[in-house]
């Protein structure tokens, strides 16, 4: 997430649209449907082939969507009017690139993808859009959530007082120096020291 000069934050979202065809003789492409496709059956995934956190709807509705099916968090709005399709040397005129399977990072990704569909069962294209978050448009609860990391570990003053009262009421005084020597000693015959000190102080 990048911050703009006006104090708003921008997030660039890039999603692959994935499709597969039944055989090399079919010209109809569908959302991935083979069992080993796994999460790719959702059709719309990030560049690591994972669902984006803004993805909304069921797998069936995502498979039927003609554009990335995202629900924006409150306070975000798109910067551009529409999604754009990113094209490269590996893509055809519509932005599709083709391969035998959905190869990703770690598999020599670029070398497997081509702009020609021959002998390829799979295709993908990359969609991109920028969204902007303005803190002034956030709900109060979201603003509080945004600052949670700064508030972690903070204990209110009255909570400290209550905690102190509990400690004073349940733990009697005893000699800390002798207790430390007991814990460091290998002579466990001194094991009754703590119990004796508790009894002597009137604890039950």
C-alpha positions in Angstrom: 0.0 0.0 0.0 1.5 3.3 -1.1 0.7 6.7 0.5 -0.1 9.7 -1.7 0.9 13.2 -1.0 -2.6 14.1 0.1 -2.6 11.6 3.0 -4.6 9.0 1.3 -3.4 5.4 0.7 -3.4 3.6 -2.6 -3.4 -0.1 -3.3 -2.7 -1.6 -6.7 -4.6 -4.9 -7.2 -3.4 -7.4 -9.9 -5.4 -10.5 -10.5 -5.0 -13.3 -13.0 -8.1 -14.6 -14.8 -7.6 -18.3 -15.4 -9.3 -20.5 -17.9 -9.0 -24.1 -19.2 -10.5 -26.0 -22.2 -11.5 -29.6 -22.3 -9.4 -30.7 -25.3 -7.1 -29.1 -27.9 -10.0 -29.3 -30.4 -12.3 -27.1 -28.3 -12.5 -23.4 -28.7 -14.6 -22.9 -25.6 -12.7 -21.8 -22.5 -14.1 -22.1 -19.0 -12.9 -21.6 -15.4 -10.5 -24.3 -14.4 -12.4 -27.5 -13.6 -10.0 -30.4 -13.0 -9.6 -31.7 -9.5 -5.9 -30.9 -9.3 -6.7 -27.3 -10.2 -7.7 -26.8 -6.6 -8.1 -23.1 -5.7 -7.6 -22.2 -9.4 -11.2 -23.2 -10.0 -12.2 -19.8 -8.5 -10.9 -18.3 -11.8 -9.8 -15.0 -10.2 -6.5 -15.3 -8.2 -3.6 -13.1 -7.3 -0.1 -13.5 -8.9 0.7 -16.3 -6.4 -2.5 -18.2 -7.4 -4.2 -17.4 -4.2 -7.6 -15.8 -3.5 -7.4 -12.1 -2.9 -8.7 -10.9 0.5 -11.3 -8.7 -1.2 -12.8 -11.6 -3.2 -16.6 -11.9 -2.7 -19.2 -14.5 -3.5 -19.2 -18.2 -4.0 -16.9 -20.2 -6.3 -19.8 -20.5 -8.7 -20.4 -16.8 -8.9 -16.7 -16.1 -9.3 -16.4 -18.6 -12.1 -19.2 -16.7 -13.9 -17.9 -13.2 -13.3 -16.6 -11.3 -16.3 -14.5 -9.0 -14.2 -12.7 -9.4 -10.9 -15.4 -10.0 -8.3 -14.1 -7.9 -5.4 -15.9 -6.1 -2.6 -14.0 -3.0 -1.5 -13.4 -2.4 2.2 -15.2 0.7 3.5 -13.3 3.9 2.6 -11.8 2.6 -0.6 -12.7 3.8 -4.0 -11.3 3.0 -7.5 -8.9 5.5 -8.9 -9.3 4.5 -12.6 -12.7 4.2 -14.2 -12.3 0.6 -15.2 -10.0 -2.4 -14.9 -7.2 -2.7 -17.4 -5.6 -5.8 -18.9 -1.9 -6.0 -18.8 -0.3 -7.1 -22.0 3.2 -8.4 -22.6 5.2 -10.1 -25.4 3.8 -13.4 -24.2 0.1 -12.3 -24.8 -2.2 -12.3 -27.7 -4.3 -9.3 -28.7 -6.8 -9.9 -25.9 -4.1 -10.2 -23.2 -4.2 -14.0 -23.0 -1.1 -16.1 -22.6 -1.2 -19.9 -23.0 0.5 -22.9 -21.5 0.1 -26.7 -21.0 -0.7 -26.1 -17.3 -0.9 -23.2 -14.9 2.8 -22.7 -14.3 3.7 -20.1 -11.7 6.7 -18.8 -9.8 9.4 -21.4 -9.3 8.7 -23.3 -12.5 10.6 -21.0 -14.9 7.3 -19.2 -15.3 7.9 -17.0 -18.3 9.5 -19.8 -20.4 6.2 -21.9 -20.3 3.8 -19.2 -21.5 3.3 -18.2 -25.1 0.9 -16.0 -27.1 -0.2 -19.0 -29.2 -2.9 -21.4 -28.1 -1.8 -24.5 -30.1 -1.2 -27.6 -27.9 -2.1 -25.6 -24.8 -5.0 -26.4 -22.5 -4.7 -23.4 -20.2 -4.6 -19.7 -20.5 -4.5 -16.6 -18.2 -4.5 -12.8 -18.4 -3.6 -10.2 -15.9 -6.1 -7.5 -14.7 -5.0 -4.4 -12.8 -6.7 -1.5 -11.0 -5.7 1.0 -8.4 -7.8 1.8 -5.3 -7.5 4.7 -2.9 -8.3 4.9 0.8 -8.9 8.2 2.4 -8.8 8.2 6.2 -11.5 10.8 6.3 -13.9 8.4 4.8 -13.3 5.7 7.3 -15.8 4.7 10.0 -14.8 5.5 13.6 -14.5 1.8 14.3 -12.1 1.3 11.4 -10.0 4.2 12.5 -9.7 2.6 15.9 -8.7 -0.7 14.2 -6.1 1.1 12.2 -4.4 2.2 15.4 -4.6 -1.2 17.2 -0.9 -1.9 16.8 -0.1 1.2 18.7 -2.5 0.4 21.5 -1.5 -3.2 22.2 0.0 -3.8 25.6 -1.5 -0.7 27.1 -3.2 -1.2 30.5 -5.5 1.4 31.9 -4.6 3.0 35.2 -7.7 1.7 37.1 -7.0 -1.8 35.8 -3.5 -1.6 37.4 -5.1 -0.5 40.7 -7.5 -3.5 40.6 -4.7 -5.9 39.8 -2.6 -4.5 42.8 -5.5 -5.1 45.1 -5.9 -8.7 44.0 -2.1 -9.3 44.6 -2.1 -7.8 48.0 -5.2 -9.8 49.1 -3.9 -13.2 48.0 -0.1 -13.3 48.3 1.4 -13.0 51.8 4.8 -11.4 52.5 7.8 -13.8 52.6 11.6 -13.5 52.5 12.5 -13.2 48.8 16.2 -13.6 49.4 15.7 -16.9 51.2 13.2 -18.1 48.6 15.8 -17.4 45.8 18.4 -19.4 47.7 15.9 -22.3 48.0 15.2 -22.3 44.2 18.9 -22.4 43.4 19.7 -25.0 46.0 20.1 -28.7 45.1 19.1 -29.6 48.7 15.4 -30.2 48.3 15.0 -31.0 52.0 14.4 -27.2 52.3 11.2 -27.7 50.3 9.0 -26.9 53.2 10.3 -23.3 53.5 7.6 -21.7 51.3 4.8 -23.6 53.0 6.2 -22.7 56.5 6.5 -19.0 55.6 2.9 -19.0 54.2 1.6 -20.6 57.4 3.5 -18.3 59.7 2.1 -15.2 57.9 -1.5 -16.5 58.5 -2.4 -17.7 55.0 -4.9 -20.5 54.8 
